[in-house]
Structures are given as structure tokens and as C-alpha cells.
């Protein structure tokens, strides 16, 4: 789509000041990036105060300017949004006292002077690295690739299923390789996981690239996310520094992926921070679909098998009943993990104690002591932990809630 005014501009004169625009408009124009994603990208630590982007507004045909700033009183970072209005006769303005023929002129002007904005525009926001997908070979199964195409570089993790490696596929593509332990029962789980991953396609869910099943041990080749699982990430030096806006954005992304599963009659059954992966630019994606199931009925009933009690809804471990609403309960536990910066749910309690407290005494975890956990976020956790599954919110609601978290508490756009 071609946008009026989005032309390359080298030099603009304002009050006899020559301003050289190093980056062309493609560098600062982020198209249909929404408010939540704009904040996620701008709040990344590599972006200094004054980093900005211009993006499409939620109002068709208009734009928004989003700027990272440093709050002088608290020394914390935030993102401010300004509506770029259009003139009937053509042109753009943020403040009616100053109008511009093109968006390039507007950006160039505010790169010289803040003139009512929170600060001067310094440089365009850093763009995240795009996911790379190599060409799929033309074989009987478009996902099947030869074992020889895989290079195993280092171990990322181990479990009952086998190991996960960081590796390279086809000599060029960074991947995560899940290698199965030679076990008949595990093989059945492997095939179910592959079937689910083949059926799903969403930007907030880890992508299946290929499989290797011509000989054992079987392998799943998946998208690699460089910052590991969310549980560990929240506890490391970078994760500990994340403030409320970044944590809210993570919650919104996870709900977005779960909303997709919800709309496609899929249940995850193992939603936890350890099964969510973190990439560049604050991106998070759902992973580990080993327990996921496609639903023909509203309720999936099972018996036996080990369950992660502290993340599992009570109807699931007492009656073996799983629904998308049991995933909502688990999402509430993930919120606890996020807004406590990786805190352990029901810290110090055994599984038996947790299940009895919940089922017999209607116990719920108290609000995390972490200062980044607001009362509003804790209230949302409690909604996810309603006793009756039908009383819990939908993932569609949860996605909208966290995407619009700040919209309800402050003016949608600031005035210049």
C-alpha cells in the first residue's frame, strides 16, 4: 500500500537549519502495527529515549506517532502516542499551530525540536529480525526432511521426551530440534504433537518447519527463539528489569495465541511460562504441544497420566475434564508467573496440599508482592481462577483486555 507523503527525503530546511534525514520513510513507518506492539517494540532496551515510529491509527486513513520517553520523576521509560491528523485540503498536523505537506516534513521538523511533544525524535525504532523459513523439499510429506540436513550445535534442554537442541537446518536456518527418546509410548505422543502443530498457523505460536521420521530417533524441527523459555527469561538480568508495560504486552501476546486455539477448538493442557518461548524484541510464542488436543466435543475427558497440578484447573485433576476454560485457569497461573517476574506458584507447597486447599477450601494465591503487579492485573488472575469453568473469561476477552490495558486508564492519545 502506498501512503501519501511517504517519499524519500534527504534535506529539509527549517528556519535556516539544514536537517539531514539519515533514514528514509521506510525506516520509521511501521504500517498496521497496533498500539500494544508499538509499545513492545519501543520499550526494548536497545531503543534510547526519543526512538519513535509512525504507524496506522485505529481510525482508518489516519496515523499515530509513538515515542519512547524517560519519565523525569521516576527515571522509568514509557511510550507516548500522538494522533497525526489530516487536513481536508491535504497535509498533516499534530498541533493545529503547525501543519505539514507530507509525513516526511512532519518527522523532519520534530527531529529538530520537540515543540510540545514529550521529546525530540531521535531515531526510528529498531525492527525485529524476521523469522527465516528455508524452502521445504518436495517429498512425499512436505514436512519430511533428511537427518543429514540437520546440524546439532548445543543442548537447550532435556526432559522425559528426550532433548531439545539449538541447530542449523539446510546449512542456513537457525532452528530448535526436538529429538525423541526411543520409546513406543513417546512415539504416539510425538505423532499427536506433530499433527497438532501441522494444523496450526499463528504468529504467536512457535512454527513447525519440518520433521525427520525416516529413522529413529525422530526429530521435530521448529522455529528457534533466542531468549529461551519465559520462566527462565523472567528471572534473568534482562527479565528482572521489565516494567508493567512490557509485562502487559507479554500477557496480551499469550492471550492472542490462546485465542487462536480457542477459535479452532484446540486445548493446550500444559500452558505455563516454561512452555512459552521468548524471541527478539519482546516477542513471546506458545510452544510444547505434547499434551494439546483437537476437540470434537466441548469437554475432553482423560484418565491417568501426570499433570502439572499447580498449573492445572481443579476439574481437570479431580475429574479428568479439560476444556478451553481449564486453559484459562492455567493462563491465570502464567499471569502470576509474569507479574511476579518468574515467581513460583504456590511457593513451598506440595501438589497434594495445593489440590486440597483449592478443592476443599476454595484457596487462591494472594496478589504477588512484585510492584509491577497492579490490582487490576490481580483481579484478572482471580477471574481466571473462578470455581465454575463457565464463569471464567474467554481468551478473546483476555486478549482485548491486555491489548487495551492502558487505553481504559489514560487518554488514548496525548496532545502536543
Buried (B, 14 or more C-beta within 10 A) or exposed (E): EEBEBBEEBEEBEEEEEEBEBEEBBEBBBBEEBBBBBBBBBBBBEEBEBBBBBBBBBEEEEEBBBBBBBBEEEEEEBBBBBBBBBBEEEEBBBBEEEBBBEBBBBBBBBBBBBBEBBBBBBBBBBBEBEEBEEBEBBEEEEEBBBEEEBBBEEEEBBEEEBBBBBBBBBBEEBBBBBBBBBEBEEBBEBBEBBBEBBEEBEBEBBBBBBBBBBEEBBBBBBBBBBEBBBBBBBBBBEEBEEBBBBBBBBBBBBBBBBBBBBBEEEBBBBBBBBBBBBBBBBBBBBBBBBBBBBBBEEEBBEEEEEEBBBBBBBBBBBEEBBBBBBBBBBBBBBBBBBBBBBBBEBBEEBEBEEBBEBBBEEEBBBEBBEBEBBBEEBBEBBEBBBBBEBEEBBBBBBBBBBBBBBBBEEEEBBBEB
